Amino acid sequence: MNPPTFFRPDESRPPRYRRGWVDDAVAAIEADQCRTADTHLIRLIVPALAGIDIYLKDESTHPTGSLKHRLARSLFLYALCNGHIREGTPVVEASSGSTAVSEAYFAQMIGVPFYAVMPRTTSAEKIAAITHYGGNCHLIDDGRFLYAEAAALAARLGGHYMDQFTFAERATDWRGNNNIAESIFTQLQGERCPIPDWIVMGAGTGGTSATMGRYLRYRCYPTRLCVADVEHSAFFDAFCKGDSAQTCDRPSLIEGVGRPRCEPSFVPGVVDRMMKVPDAASIAAMNVLTRRLRRPVGGSTGTNFLALCRLAAEMRQGGVAGSLVTLICDSGERYRQTYYEPQWLAACALDPTPYEAALTAFLDSGAPLQLDIADAGQPQGR
Ligand SMILES: Cc1ncc(COP(=O)(O)O)c(C=O)c1O
């Protein structure tokens, strides 16, 4: 593979051909990517599911601990190359935490002030990480006002509102350039089923699923995309009803995924199927996967894994051999005080026990997996 080519700040070039600070900022981000390794694609060994290969793309190993590292890098490059961020421009973001951690890292790298507008319920670990990278946290009580608060703060500061929920889908290069989809297919090359039957993703902005779905179509892969939505979120209804105006009154308990509105970056036309996973089932799947990997994963990884198991159960029932891929979105270390804390679960009236028993039986023995969760294919006519 040829080494990537990009301009470095080159003092020998005549000044009129340099954009000074912006050139340096872009070069710094590109250099950081050069130093950063790709994330692992882990094969989960499940002897009871002979013929069905399960892979987990481990996005928790990015320098800032989640798949949002990719998005933050893309959003900064997009904003720099669009002239939205210049030397000293304060950058403001609305986030449930993970994106803000990653953006704080890139803001510090290029030396601009960073402000994260987040729900007051955001985990202490994420707040500490943002502060560690020099970011400022602006916590609000009602998550529905996240967007307006972030836009207003950016206006007050004379800064740039990054707006991941709008720009995630277009900031990422969906045709390749080592995006997450291309990385998965490259890493599968040596496997016995290198073209997965299904890829399962969650949706926060919807940007990762948009990148994945577009890439599958662009490369003409027969792989289908399943988006796993959570209990308190508007995406599933928007998909089923073909109506992006759907809303949800309660905030999602699963950090990083589930939104009160169908975000502009969610592209339903590239999604083949959606499931709506109850929060207790997400926690159950998180626990089951954590035991199998012998390290803690986050709640949204549980959401993904639950949907993947349902698809694997269908394949098993239909006698279909093949492969399935989903993401480890972040580590469970961020959620020690919440999803891994029995008192927190009790306060939220979440009982993962029945789901855990069903999933464990399925993975241990291949027993049929009976789960009462809403599930919908692409509505006709789209
Ligand atoms: C922690 C976390 N953040 C965000 C997302 C969603 O990504 P996106 O914003 O691209 O939809 C996920 C997806 O599963 C996630 O687990």
The ligand as an ORCA input file, in Angstrom:
! r2SCAN-3c Opt
* xyz 0 1
  C     -21.342      5.092     22.293
  C     -21.964      5.267     20.922
  N     -22.035      6.447     20.363
  C     -22.618      6.601     19.145
  C     -23.146      5.576     18.432
  C     -23.844      5.773     17.148
  O     -23.070      6.264     16.175
  P     -23.633      7.344     15.200
  O     -23.611      8.664     15.923
  O     -22.727      7.314     14.048
  O     -25.031      6.986     14.836
  C     -23.050      4.361     18.930
  C     -23.552      3.275     18.100
  O     -23.806      2.183     18.423
  C     -22.495      4.216     20.223
  O     -22.481      3.069     20.801
*
